[in-house]
Every structure is written in structure tokens, then in C-alpha cells.
Amino acid sequence: MGALNVNARNFDIQLRLGKEKIANGVQVLLTQPVLSERGLENLKRAHEELDCRILAGIFPVVSERNALYLQNEVSGIELDERIPGLYAGLNREEAEDLALRLSLDVMRAVDAYCDGWYIMMPFRRTQLVARIMGTATDTDMA
């Protein structure tokens, strides 16, 4: 198992590294969270060019502060610029509902270009991850 940064500015390097990992026995690549158009486009390229299974990273953003932190402080993660503003003024319940909707939107968008997803759990929000998994399996994504 290996990693693939679909948010990299120079994705050609990531593809080259991915091919090297596959040549050395890696059969599955896990991506960084897909939270931007660039991430989705690079995932599409990886799906076309890499001969291995790919699991797309799903990260439920849970607040405006969380979004801004991810956007500004976490290397390897890129958020669509509209995401932080979507959370402005929301209480915890509303923000988790939005996180659910956005995560499901990403899962639908990446579905044709990956072999599955893995969900990263923010701040021990097990109930949120359970809701995402439950909703995904109750819909046409399962």
C-alpha cells in the first residue's frame, strides 16, 4: 500500500512516483483527500495512467475553522476556495450536516475514478463517519 498526493501542483511527479511504487510491488494507492477540482482531475489522470487499485481519501470538513486550518496549514491538502465560507455561521449540527452532504458529493464525483474510498475521521467524530458510511450504503454508491 502506498500514498498518492492528488493535490500536488506538479502531478506528473506524483504519477512517476506512483509508477515506481507499483513497479516495486505496491498494489493499492491511497490518495490525499479530494476536496478540489484539481484533486478530482488528478485522480482521473491517476485512474487512467496507473495500473493499480486506488482508494480515494474522503475528509469530512467539520467547521469553518477546520476548513481554514486544512487550507492554510496542512501540506498536501487543497480545498476548493468556496468550502470555508459554506460553514460560516453554522452550529455544530448544521456543520456536520454540511460535512455529510459535501462528503457524499465528493464520493459521487470520484466514484468512477477509484476502486473505493477511505474516510478520515476528524476529531473523533465517529457518529459523523457512521452517518456518511450509512448514507453511502443506503444509496446507489454502495
C-alpha positions as CSV (number, residue, x, y, z in Angstrom):
1,M,0.0,0.0,0.0
2,G,1.3,3.5,-0.8
3,A,0.2,7.1,-1.0
4,L,-0.6,9.4,-3.9
5,N,-1.0,13.1,-3.5
6,V,-3.7,14.1,-6.0
7,N,-3.4,17.7,-4.7
8,A,0.2,18.1,-5.9
9,R,0.9,21.2,-8.0
10,N,3.2,19.1,-10.3
11,F,1.2,15.9,-10.5
12,D,3.5,14.5,-13.2
13,I,6.0,13.8,-10.4
14,Q,3.3,12.0,-8.4
15,L,2.4,9.9,-11.3
16,R,6.1,9.0,-11.8
17,L,6.4,8.1,-8.1
18,G,3.2,6.1,-8.3
19,K,4.6,4.1,-11.2
20,E,7.8,3.4,-9.3
21,K,5.8,2.2,-6.3
22,I,3.8,-0.1,-8.5
23,A,7.0,-1.4,-10.1
24,N,8.2,-2.2,-6.6
25,G,5.1,-4.2,-5.6
26,V,2.5,-1.7,-4.4
27,Q,-1.0,-2.8,-5.4
28,V,-3.1,-0.1,-3.8
29,L,-2.6,3.6,-3.6
30,L,-4.5,5.8,-1.1
31,T,-5.0,9.4,-2.1
32,Q,-4.9,12.6,-0.1
33,P,-8.4,14.0,0.5
34,V,-10.1,15.0,-2.7
35,L,-11.6,18.4,-1.9
36,S,-10.9,20.4,-5.0
37,E,-11.3,20.3,-8.8
38,R,-7.5,19.8,-9.2
39,G,-7.7,16.8,-6.9
40,L,-10.5,15.3,-8.9
41,E,-8.8,16.0,-12.3
42,N,-5.6,14.4,-11.0
43,L,-7.5,11.4,-9.7
44,K,-8.9,11.0,-13.2
45,R,-5.4,11.0,-14.6
46,A,-4.2,8.5,-12.0
47,H,-7.1,6.2,-12.8
48,E,-6.1,6.3,-16.5
49,E,-2.3,6.0,-16.1
50,L,-1.7,3.8,-13.0
51,D,-2.1,0.1,-13.1
52,C,-3.2,-0.5,-9.5
53,R,-6.2,-0.1,-7.2
54,I,-6.8,3.5,-6.0
55,L,-8.7,4.4,-2.8
56,A,-9.8,8.0,-2.7
57,G,-9.5,9.9,0.5
58,I,-12.6,11.4,2.0
59,F,-12.2,14.0,4.7
60,P,-15.3,15.4,6.2
61,V,-14.6,19.1,6.9
62,V,-16.5,19.9,10.1
63,S,-16.3,23.7,10.5
64,E,-15.1,27.0,9.0
65,R,-12.1,26.9,11.4
66,N,-11.3,23.3,10.3
67,A,-11.5,24.3,6.7
68,L,-9.2,27.3,7.1
69,Y,-6.7,25.2,9.0
70,L,-6.7,22.5,6.4
71,Q,-6.4,25.1,3.6
72,N,-3.6,27.1,5.2
73,E,-1.6,24.8,7.4
74,V,-1.8,21.2,6.2
75,S,0.7,20.3,3.4
76,G,-0.8,18.0,0.8
77,I,-4.4,19.1,1.2
78,E,-6.2,21.5,-1.1
79,L,-9.7,22.8,-0.6
80,D,-12.0,24.4,-3.1
81,E,-11.9,28.0,-2.1
82,R,-15.7,28.1,-1.5
83,I,-15.6,25.4,1.2
84,P,-14.7,27.6,4.3
85,G,-17.4,30.1,3.5
86,L,-20.1,27.4,3.4
87,Y,-19.5,26.8,7.1
88,A,-19.7,30.4,8.2
89,G,-22.2,30.9,11.0
90,L,-23.2,27.2,11.2
91,N,-23.7,25.5,14.6
92,R,-22.2,22.1,15.1
93,E,-25.2,20.1,14.0
94,E,-25.6,22.2,10.8
95,A,-21.9,21.9,10.1
96,E,-22.0,18.2,10.4
97,D,-25.0,18.0,8.1
98,L,-23.0,20.0,5.6
99,A,-20.0,17.8,6.1
100,L,-22.2,14.8,5.3
101,R,-23.5,16.4,2.1
102,L,-20.1,17.5,0.9
103,S,-18.5,14.1,1.6
104,L,-21.2,12.3,-0.3
105,D,-20.8,14.8,-3.2
106,V,-17.1,14.0,-3.3
107,M,-17.8,10.3,-3.1
108,R,-20.2,10.5,-6.1
109,A,-17.7,12.6,-8.0
110,V,-14.7,10.3,-7.5
111,D,-16.7,7.0,-7.8
112,A,-15.9,6.3,-11.4
113,Y,-12.2,7.0,-10.9
114,C,-11.3,4.9,-7.9
115,D,-11.8,1.4,-6.5
116,G,-13.3,2.6,-3.3
117,W,-12.9,5.2,-0.6
118,Y,-11.4,5.6,2.8
119,I,-12.8,8.1,5.3
120,M,-10.6,10.0,7.6
121,M,-12.2,10.7,10.9
122,P,-11.9,14.3,12.1
123,F,-11.7,15.0,15.8
124,R,-13.1,11.6,16.8
125,R,-16.4,12.3,15.1
126,T,-17.4,8.6,14.9
127,Q,-21.1,9.5,14.6
128,L,-20.4,11.6,11.5
129,V,-18.3,8.9,9.9
130,A,-21.1,6.4,10.7
131,R,-23.7,8.7,9.1
132,I,-21.5,9.1,5.9
133,M,-21.0,5.3,5.7
134,G,-24.6,4.5,6.4
135,T,-25.9,7.1,3.8
136,A,-23.4,5.9,1.2
137,T,-24.5,2.3,1.6
138,D,-28.2,3.3,1.5
139,T,-27.8,5.0,-1.8
140,D,-26.6,3.9,-5.3
141,M,-22.9,4.3,-4.2
142,A,-22.7,1.0,-2.4
